[in-house]
């Protein structure tokens, strides 16, 4: 009897599914105006393996139908929320790779349909790395207990926690986790820092975890901003003493002062660190290696106290606009661990600018920096833009299509050198969100698009900022609780050596 009832209602259920499926109108008038959608995905270039670009239509209407098509492949979505299924979206991507997906939004008002001006997604044949990771931080300058480092699949919306700050926090004792990094986009060699309670560096070397105490009597601080050498088994760090001030009238809310900083190199095999540069009048931050592993790039600002009655912090507060970083480069001999004298690669200070966070494309062609008026923490500077330097010609240009009127910073290259991932405050000026843009072999950028989510309403309710995004070719497989066991344990002391060996 039960089976008979199901059989009776099966045709009715099928009819409902068919009847409720969206149908494109047969007749309509045309509008010259684009539809009002969020996120702004109008005429963007996307990878051939990206998750569906969901968006919300903000035009007033009684009904909505959106048609996405490429050649003979067509996908219809009804309603204000345009969220294609992953299966159908992938069929569409396959059909459109190297070509375009046409997007047509139909609006019905008073039983009359209007087709808004169509737009397109250009589907690049350049794939994107399958994973990214980032730190999620609350809108508070002391909200350590809510920090996480997460990883996300770009082919869909799956997100997992790599490490949660609460796993090793002790009641009211604060902790901060930051500066995750990988070697060659893989996760069997990676690291992140623990600050304050249970402080140390969680270091994974060929899949084996160790907690390091990188502080020595011969260096300014434990390692801070890391860069794995892509060829040799060494890691460069800047060591920093920083402070934070808050502006009362400047539109840039926060200033992070780099009070003192040097560059060091860590040799895991010998468990030693050595100074690369330790000039007291130069501030040196954000090291990064060339693809062949034999050149080390970093930001450097020459800054001298003019009033000996002041501390360095006081001097920087008085003259914060005078702190301007250039990008320097030193050659490195992996056999002797010796570095050459520095060469200036990008003299931003001569233009009255400051360049930080140098990142070299894996093909070795381009240097990408955050360029602002002053300082090194451009994530807080509304004038900060991404700037591309051609290392073959020395020519540089702002990425005008990818940039916005607000802060761009914390950028990284995909492993094939065709995509950049970066943080931007363009949405609401407060929260940093992640954007992706294509860069072709000639260094020409495309319009950046917001990291897609399963629902386009996600960002309006999400009270975290994205911080330090990194591409990965595989996920982190070590469980958060396994990291936590090492975080709670004792750290292995790193030794200092004058020659790195």
ABEGO torsion letter per residue (X at the ends): XAAAAAAAAAAAAAAAAAAABBBBBABBBBBABBBBBOBBABGBBBBAABBBBBBBBABBBABBBBBBBBEABBBBBBEABBBBBAAAAAAAAAAABGBBBBBBBBBBBGGBBBBBBBBBBBBBABBBBABBBBBBBBBBAABAAABBBBBBBAABABBBBABBAAAABBEABBBBBBGBBBBGGBAABBBBBBBEBGBEBBBBBGGBBBBBBABBAABABBBBBBBBBAABBBBBBBBBBBBBBBBAABABABBBBBABBBBBBBBAAAGBBBBABABAABBBBGBBBBAAGABBBBBBBBBBBABAABBAAAAAAAAAAABBBBBBBBBBBAAAGBBBBBBBABBAAAAGBBBBGBBBBAAGABBBBBBBABEABAAABAABBBBBBBAAAGBBBBBAAABBABBBBGBBBBAAGABBBBBBAAAAGABBBBBBBBBBAAGBBBBBBBBBBABAAAAAABABBBBGBBBBABBBABBAAAAAAAAABBBBBBBBBAAGX
